[in-house]
Amino acid sequence: MSIVLQAPAYIRAISPYIPGKPITELARQMGIPVEKIVKLASNENPLGMSPKARKAVEAALAGVERYPDQFDLIAALAERHGVATGQVVLGNGSNDVLDLAARVFLAPGRSAVFSRHAFAVYPLASMAAGAECIVAPAKHYGHDPAAMLAAIRPDTRIVWIANPNNPTGNFLPQAELRAFIDKIPADIAVVLDEAYTEYLAPADRADTVAWIKDLPNLIVTRTFSKIYGLAGLRIGYAVARADVADLLNRVRQPFNVNNLALAGALAALDDHGFVAESFELNRRGMEQIVAGLKRLGLEHIPSHGNFVTFEVKDGAAVNGKLLQQGVIVRPIGGYGLPNHLRVTIGLETENARFLEALEKSL
């Protein structure tokens, strides 16, 4: 008998996560020079990392022979959110802390609830822990609180919520979100994934971390991969009640975040000018791409992130034609949307290049 068959069936049933195609991979496949390729597939910040973060990372190179110390970044995050240091858990990207939550609260014989078209890591993390996935119907491509509440079973131990949602960009208004979470039983962990929260319009924002005082089952996750531009350094975090954070830390690898990521994140956290610039660039780029999609007669899902999901007649065919022109976007057939593509908001010139290539591909 093969050793592969010794792995639990729930592990063998997992479909691996497929990331956005790297620029270098497309260059190899198509023979297109790297400098002529535009990647708008992975919701990365087109401005890159902030100058302050870059300087901090360069300085941290001198200490990479030492194991990392998370103290300074945890203290800064705790101060930023008005919580105790024991409530902050760092991860190798926010995906890491999502996986920690699954490992703590899920197991064979338990279930997790999430919405259709929600982030692919939710089923991956849930299945890796041996839990059953319960997929609630979506409402206008986004979360339907009533459907998700109805999907909860006695064996449910996690409800996954992304706000804004990826890959659709939907946003559940904060009052509705709070009312939804209030109705979830207190013995079920609620993981609120806010990877794109910094892209929300000021009027849509709320201090969701403050809700933890009244909602001891709430875990809020954030990332430095998006507006902070540190996707390649892999760093994110969770905020929860101290006893919940303690459980997450028990299964966390001791040195799961490296020295360069810690230094970059600490500097990026206070680079308010860079965050403001990134927000404004995204706002203008969103207007540019949405206007272009409308001009081409294409329907899109209104987005509150740094990307737009739009509909075409044949997602795979259009994506293939875009790749031939050196433009990488994200096909999302794996999310149950085979005739949709997701495009990241880029620089003005990148957005224009995408729209030009899209017109030729239709």
C-alpha positions in Angstrom: 0.0 0.0 0.0 1.3 3.4 -0.9 2.3 5.8 1.9 0.0 8.3 0.3 -3.0 6.2 1.2 -1.9 6.4 4.9 -2.7 10.1 4.9 -6.2 10.8 6.3 -8.9 11.0 3.6 -9.7 14.6 4.5 -6.2 15.6 3.6 -6.2 13.7 0.3 -9.5 15.5 -0.6 -8.0 18.9 -0.4 -7.5 20.8 -3.7 -4.3 22.9 -3.3 -4.5 26.6 -3.4 -3.6 28.1 -6.8 -2.0 31.6 -6.4 -2.0 34.3 -9.0 0.4 33.4 -11.9 3.9 34.9 -11.2 5.4 37.2 -13.8 8.4 35.0 -14.2 6.2 32.0 -14.9 4.3 33.8 -17.7 7.7 35.0 -19.1 8.9 31.4 -19.3 5.6 30.1 -20.8 5.0 32.8 -23.4 8.6 34.1 -24.1 7.5 37.6 -23.1 10.2 39.8 -21.5 9.5 40.3 -17.8 9.5 44.1 -18.1 6.6 43.9 -20.6 4.3 41.9 -18.3 1.7 43.6 -16.1 0.5 41.5 -13.1 -2.9 42.5 -11.7 -3.8 39.1 -10.2 -2.8 39.0 -6.5 -4.1 42.3 -5.0 -0.6 43.6 -4.4 0.1 47.2 -3.8 1.3 48.7 -7.1 3.4 51.2 -5.1 5.4 48.5 -3.6 6.6 48.9 0.0 6.9 52.2 1.8 10.3 53.9 1.9 10.3 53.7 5.7 9.6 50.0 5.6 12.3 49.4 2.9 14.9 51.3 5.1 13.9 49.2 8.1 14.2 46.0 6.2 17.7 46.9 4.9 18.8 47.8 8.4 17.5 44.5 9.7 19.7 42.5 7.3 22.5 43.0 9.8 20.8 40.8 12.4 19.4 37.9 10.3 21.8 35.4 12.0 19.7 35.9 15.2 16.3 34.3 15.8 13.5 36.9 15.6 11.9 38.7 18.6 8.2 39.6 18.1 8.0 41.9 21.1 8.2 45.3 19.5 5.7 44.7 16.7 3.2 43.1 19.1 3.6 46.0 21.5 3.0 48.5 18.6 -0.1 46.6 17.4 -1.5 46.3 21.0 -1.1 50.1 21.4 -2.7 50.8 18.0 -5.7 48.7 18.8 -6.0 49.5 22.5 -5.6 45.9 23.7 -3.1 44.0 25.9 0.0 42.5 24.3 -1.3 39.1 25.2 -4.2 39.6 22.8 -2.1 39.9 19.6 -0.9 36.8 17.7 1.5 37.3 14.7 1.4 35.1 11.6 3.3 34.3 8.5 0.7 36.3 6.6 -2.9 36.4 7.9 -3.3 33.0 6.2 -1.2 31.6 8.9 -3.4 32.9 11.7 -6.5 31.6 9.9 -4.8 28.2 9.9 -4.0 28.6 13.6 -7.7 29.2 14.4 -8.7 26.1 12.4 -6.2 24.0 14.2 -7.4 25.2 17.6 -11.1 25.0 17.1 -11.7 22.4 14.4 -11.2 18.6 14.2 -12.9 15.6 12.7 -16.5 15.5 13.7 -16.8 19.3 13.7 -17.9 21.8 11.1 -17.1 25.3 9.8 -19.5 27.7 8.1 -18.6 30.2 5.4 -20.3 31.9 2.4 -20.2 30.7 -1.2 -17.6 32.7 -3.1 -15.6 33.3 0.1 -11.8 33.2 0.4 -10.3 29.8 -0.6 -8.3 29.5 2.5 -11.4 28.9 4.7 -12.2 25.5 3.2 -8.5 24.6 3.0 -7.8 25.4 6.6 -11.1 23.7 7.7 -10.4 20.5 5.7 -6.8 20.3 6.9 -8.2 20.1 10.4 -10.5 17.3 9.4 -13.7 19.4 9.7 -16.7 19.4 7.4 -17.3 22.5 5.4 -20.8 24.0 5.3 -21.2 26.5 2.4 -24.0 28.9 2.9 -25.7 30.4 -0.2 -24.4 33.9 -1.2 -26.6 37.0 -1.6 -25.6 39.2 -4.6 -22.2 37.4 -4.5 -21.6 38.4 -0.9 -22.4 37.2 2.6 -26.1 36.4 3.5 -26.2 36.6 7.3 -29.6 34.8 7.5 -28.4 31.9 5.3 -25.1 31.6 7.3 -27.0 31.5 10.6 -29.3 28.9 9.3 -26.3 26.8 8.2 -24.9 26.6 11.7 -25.2 23.1 13.3 -24.6 21.8 16.8 -21.1 20.6 15.7 -20.1 24.0 14.1 -17.1 25.5 15.8 -16.0 28.3 13.4 -17.9 30.8 11.3 -15.6 32.4 8.8 -16.4 36.0 7.7 -14.4 38.1 5.2 -15.3 41.8 5.2 -14.7 43.1 2.5 -14.9 39.7 0.8 -12.3 38.3 -1.6 -12.7 37.7 -4.5 -16.0 39.5 -5.0 -15.3 42.7 -3.1 -18.6 42.8 -1.3 -18.9 44.6 2.0 -21.4 43.9 4.8 -22.2 47.3 6.5 -20.8 47.3 10.1 -24.2 47.6 11.8 -25.4 44.5 9.9 -22.2 42.7 10.6 -22.4 43.3 14.3 -26.0 42.2 14.4 -25.0 39.1 12.6 -22.2 38.2 14.9 -24.4 38.9 18.0 -26.7 36.1 16.9 -23.9 33.5 16.5 -23.7 31.2 19.6 -21.0 32.3 22.1 -19.4 28.8 21.9 -18.6 29.2 18.2 -15.4 31.0 17.2 -16.1 33.9 14.8 -13.1 34.7 12.6 -13.5 38.1 11.0 -11.0 38.4 8.2 -10.3 42.1 7.4 -7.4 41.9 5.0 -8.8 44.7 2.9 -10.2 46.9 5.7 -7.7 49.8 5.0 -9.3 50.3 1.6 -12.7 51.0 3.0 -14.1 54.5 2.7 -13.8 56.3 6.0 -17.6 56.3 6.4 -17.6 52.5 6.2 -15.0 51.8 8.8 -15.6 50.7 12.4 -13.3 49.7 15.3 -14.2 46.0 15.1 -11.3 45.1 17.5 -13.2 46.9 20.2 -16.1 44.5 19.7 -14.0 41.8 21.3 -14.7 43.2 24.8 -18.4 42.2 24.3 -17.8 39.3 22.0 -15.3 36.9 23.6 -15.7 34.5 20.7 -14.5 37.0 18.1 -11.1 36.8 16.4 -10.1 39.7 14.1 -7.4 39.1 11.5 -5.5 41.7 9.5 -2.5 41.6 7.1 0.4 43.7 6.0 0.3 42.2 2.5 -2.2 44.6 0.9 -2.2 48.3 1.5 1.2 48.1 3.4 2.8 46.4 0.4 4.6 43.6 2.3 3.1 40.6 0.6 6.5 39.0 -0.1 7.6 39.3 3.5 4.5 37.3 4.7 3.2 38.9 7.9 -0.2 39.3 9.4 -1.8 39.1 12.8 -4.9 38.3 14.8 -6.4 40.1 17.8 -8.6 38.1 20.2 -9.3 37.7 23.9 -6.2 36.8 25.8 -7.3 33.2 26.6 -8.1 32.7 22.9 -4.8 34.2 21.8 -3.1 31.9 24.2 -4.5 28.9 22.4 -3.5 30.2 19.1 0.1 30.7 20.4 0.2 27.1 21.6 -0.1 25.8 18.1 1.9 28.6 16.5 5.5 27.8 15.3 7.9 29.6 17.6 9.6 31.7 14.9 6.8 31.9 12.3 7.6 35.6 11.4 11.1 36.5 10.2 13.3 39.4 11.2 12.9 41.3 8.0 9.1 41.0 8.1 9.0 42.2 11.7 11.1 45.2 10.9 9.2 46.1 7.8 5.8 45.8 9.4 6.8 47.9 12.4 8.0 50.7 10.2 5.0 50.4 7.8 2.5 50.6 10.6 3.4 54.2 11.2 3.9 55.3 7.6 0.6 57.1 7.5 1.6 59.1 4.4 2.3 56.0 2.4 -1.1 54.4 3.4 -2.9 57.6 2.5 -1.2 57.7 -0.9 -2.0 54.0 -1.5 -5.6 54.5 -0.6 -6.0 57.5 -3.0 -4.2 55.7 -5.8 -6.6 52.8 -5.3 -9.6 55.1 -5.3 -8.6 56.7 -8.6 -7.7 53.4 -10.2 -11.0 51.9 -9.2 -12.8 54.7 -11.0 -10.6 54.2 -14.0 -11.2 50.5 -14.3 -14.9 50.6 -13.5 -15.4 53.3 -16.2 -13.5 51.1 -18.7 -15.6 48.1 -17.9 -18.8 50.1 -18.4 -17.5 51.4 -21.7 -16.9 47.8 -22.8 -20.4 46.8 -21.7 -19.2 44.5 -19.0 -21.0 43.9 -15.6 -18.9 44.1 -12.5 -19.4 43.5 -8.8 -19.1 46.7 -6.8 -15.9 46.4 -4.8 -14.7 47.7 -1.5 -11.2 46.3 -1.8 -8.3 46.9 -4.2 -9.7 44.8 -7.0 -12.7 44.4 -9.2 -14.5 41.2 -10.3 -16.2 41.4 -13.6 -18.2 39.1 -15.9 -17.4 37.9 -19.4 -18.9 35.2 -21.6 -16.0 32.8 -21.2 -13.6 33.5 -18.3 -11.0 30.9 -19.4 -10.9 32.1 -23.0 -10.6 35.8 -22.1 -8.0 35.0 -19.5 -5.9 33.1 -22.0 -6.0 36.0 -24.5 -4.9 38.4 -21.8 -2.0 36.2 -20.9 -0.9 36.2 -24.6 -0.7 40.0 -24.3 1.4 39.9 -21.2 -1.5 40.9 -18.8 -2.1 38.7 -15.7 -5.5 38.8 -14.0 -7.1 36.2 -11.7 -9.5 33.6 -13.1 -11.9 32.6 -10.3 -13.7 29.5 -11.6 -12.5 27.8 -8.5 -14.8 30.1 -6.5 -17.8 29.1 -8.5 -17.5 32.0 -10.9 -16.2 30.5 -14.1 -17.3 33.5 -16.2 -15.8 36.1 -14.0 -12.3 37.5 -13.7 -10.7 39.5 -10.9 -8.4 42.4 -11.7 -6.2 44.2 -9.1 -6.1 48.0 -9.2 -2.7 48.9 -10.5 -0.9 52.1 -11.5 -2.7 54.3 -14.0 -0.6 53.0 -16.9 -1.1 49.4 -15.8 -4.9 49.9 -15.6 -4.9 51.4 -19.1 -2.8 48.5 -20.4 -5.3 46.0 -18.9 -8.3 47.7 -20.4 -6.7 47.9 -23.8 -5.8 44.2 -23.7 -9.2 43.3 -22.4 -10.9 45.1 -25.3 -8.8 43.1 -27.8 -9.6 39.8 -25.9 -13.4 40.1 -25.9 
